[in-house]
Amino acid sequence: MTGSLVVVGTGPGKAELMTPATQAALARATDLVGYGPYLDRVAAGRPEQRRHASDNRVELDRARLALSLAAAGRQVVVVSGGDPGVFAMAAAVFEAVEAGDPAWRTLDIRVEPGVTAMLAAAAEVGAPLGGDFCAISLSDNLKAWSTIERRLVAAAEADFVIALYNPASKARPRQLGEALELLRTRKKGDTPVLFVRAAGTAEAKVVSTTLAAADASTADMRTLVIVGASTTRQVGRWIYTPRGERGTS
Ligand code: SAH
C-alpha cells in the first residue's frame, strides 16, 4: 500500500472553523501525529486509527515520525493548530524532508489550508486587516531577537498593520514588552492595539487599547496581538482599517 502524509490545521479552536477538507483527511487517516492538545480537538476517526501525541517543542522529531510512517505505507495526518503553514508543522515537515532520507522527496505529501489565528482574531473585532498587513512571530527560539527587532522597525516604517504571533510564553515573558517599546519609538501613541485571546472559540476575549497604553502582561501564549497602521480606526464598537489610502504617503 502507498502511504501518504497530509498536514492539516484545526483552525483557531471551534469545530465549525475546521474546513471540511481537513475533516475528510482526518477521517481517512490511519495515524494522527501532533501536539497533544491539538489532537484532543479532533473527533474520533476510524476505530483502528492510532494517535501519536507529543510535546510542543519537538516539531522536527514529530515530522520525522510522520514521514517514516508514511514511507511505511500508512495514511498519516499531521495536526497543527490554525493553519498548518503559518509558524507551524508544514514547514517542519519540509525541513525534515530536506535534511532526511532522499526517498522522502517522492512521498505523497499534501498541505490543507486552515483558518489562522490572525484571521479569527481580526474577525472578532471588525476588519483590522483591511489594508496591507504583515505577520511576525515574536518567538526567538528559532531566530535571533535582533532579526525580530529589524522586522518590527521595517513593518512600522512601512505602516503595515502588524499581527504578532507567539507574543509571550512562560519561557519568554519579556519579548512583547520590548516589541511594544520599539514600536512606540516609530508609531503614534494613539495607534489601536488589540489583544485577542482564544479567538474563534467560545472563550474569545478582546482587549482593545492604544499603543501608548498597551500592557504586555495582557498577552499569553493563546493571544494574538494586532497593532494598527496609521489608518486603523474605530467605528461604533468595531476596529477596522480602510481599504483605500489615497491622500496618505
Ligand atoms: N499555526 C497557528 C499558529 C501557531 S503559533 C495558526 O495558524 O494560528 C502559536 C500562536 O498563534 C500563539 O502563541 C498565538 O499567538 C496564536 N494563536 C493560535 N491560536 C489562537 C487563538 N485561537 N486565538 C488567539 N491567538 C491564537
Boltz pocket constraint, residues with backbone or C-beta under 6 A from the ligand:
constraints:
  - pocket:
      binder: B
      contacts: [[A, 9], [A, 11], [A, 12], [A, 13], [A, 80], [A, 81], [A, 82], [A, 83], [A, 84], [A, 85], [A, 86], [A, 87], [A, 88], [A, 115], [A, 116], [A, 117], [A, 118], [A, 120], [A, 121], [A, 164], [A, 165], [A, 166], [A, 167], [A, 168], [A, 196], [A, 197], [A, 198], [A, 199], [A, 200], [A, 201], [A, 220], [A, 221], [A, 222], [A, 223], [A, 224], [A, 225]]
      max_distance: 6.0
